[in-house]
Amino acid sequence: MNNMLGESDLALASRAPRPPDRITSMMSPTLVLAADGAIRLVVGSSGSARIRSAVTQVLTRALDGSMSLRECIESPRIHPEGELLDCEGGFDESLLDALAGAGERVVRWPARNLYFGGAQAVAAHLDGRLEAAGDPRRGGAGQVRRDQLRRERAAVRRRRR
């Protein structure tokens, strides 16, 4: 039921789980809410210890607003692991050289890789557009089903009456 027991950063020796304890995990999505409480963005990922870095990078890019959700998910990622900084293929080499020059122990991956997580995201834009994207690193895809959306919106309007 909970596959996070192997996560050394989450399964602390000082907090060894005992029945019926369950350790926390990073399996919950991150929600961004508008001032009125409406959900505007949801980001989640698979990827064990890389979930945090994948979600943070997708979330940061999406909130910046200069990329589509698909571009946010498909962009290269970094992940700090101990003293190493794993850098997925696709980053400008001069950036990686600068990080190495600043003392980072940069590990250069040649291409995109499922090691860096499998993010999924859905956005509800202020103009009413919906956008969905899934991570191609793990065979993901995003699709907005307009027929289902119309039925759900109609149901919400009926409940409000």
N, C-alpha and C positions, 0 to 999 in steps of 0.2 A: 504494500500500500504506500509506503514512503521509501523512495529509493535514494534518499539523501544521506544515509548513514555512512557512506564512504567519503563524504565531503569533509576533509580535514579542517577546513575553515569554519564549518558549521557544527560538526560533531566534536565538540571540545571534550578532552579527557576529564576536565573538572566537572562536566555536566553530562556524564554518561547516562544515556536514556535507560529507564527501567519501566517495566510494564506498569501502567498503561500510558506512560509518557510518549510524546511524539516531539521530535525536534522541529524547529522551524525550517522552512525551505524557501527557495526563491521561485516557487512555482506560480505565484499569483501575478496577474497582469498589473501594469501600472496604468492608472486612469488619470486623465487630465480633464478637469471640470471647468465649465464656464462660470461666470459670476452667479448665474441663475441656477446652478447645480446641474445643468445639462452636460452629458458626457460629450466631450469634443474629440478625445483621442484615447485610444487603448493600444498599449504595446506590451507584448509578451514574447518570451523566447524559451526554447529548449537549449540545453548546452552546458548543464552541470555548473561548474565554477565560472563559466564564461557568460552565464545569464546576465549577471549585473552589468558587465561591460557592454554586452550586445544591446540590452534595453537602454542603458544610459546613452549610448551613441546614437541609436535610432531616435530616441526621444529628443535629444539635443538638436539633431538635424531637423526633425519635424517641427519643433517649436521655433526654430530659426525662420522657417517659412520660405526658404529660397529653393527648396527641392520638392519634387513629388514624393509621395509616400514610398513608392517603388524605388526611387533613387536613394532615399534615406536608408532603406533596408539593403539595397544592393551595394552601397558604398563600402569601401574597405574598412576594416576594423582593427583596433589594437586591443591587446589584453595583457595587463600586468600579471605575471605569475612568479611569485617569489622575487628574485632579483632580476628576472628577465622581462623584457618587453616584447611580446610576440606581435609582429606587424604583418598583417595580411597583404598579399600582393595587390598592387594598385596604388600604393602611396608614392608620391614623388620621391625619387631617390635622394634628392638634396635635403628633404625633410628628415629622412631616416639617417642620413649622414650627420645632420645637425644634432639629432637626438643622441647618436653615438658619440659625437664630439663633446656633448654635455655630460658624458659619463654613463648614459643608459646602456645596458647590455641588450642591444637590439637583435632580435631573431627575425630574419627576413624570410617570410614565406613567399614562394614564387607565384602563387595565384590565390584566388578565393578558395576557402576551405571550410567544410562543415565544422571544423574545430572551433570556429569563432561564433558558434551559436546558430540558431534557426529562428529568426525573429518573424513575428506576424504583427500586423497593425491595422487598425480601422480608424478613420478620421471622419468626423461630421463637421464640415466646414460651415462658417457663418452664412455663406450664400446658399446653404441647403444641399450642396453637393456632398455625396458620400464617396469615400475612397477606401480601398482595401488593398493590402499587399502582403505577399508571403515570401519567405526567403528561399531563393533558388538554391542556396547552399544545401538545403535539405529537401528539395523537391516541392517547396511551397509555392502557392499562387494565391492571389486575392481576387475576389469577385463580389460585386454588389448586385444583389438580386432585386431589381426594381419592383417586380410583382409582389414579392414577399414584403418589401418595404411599404408599398401602398396598403397592403392588408393590415400591417402592424400600425401604421399611422391612423388608419380608419378606426381600428380598435381603441387606440388611445383617445381619439376624439369622442367616441361613444362613451368611454368611461368617464370623461370629464363632464359630460352633461348631467 
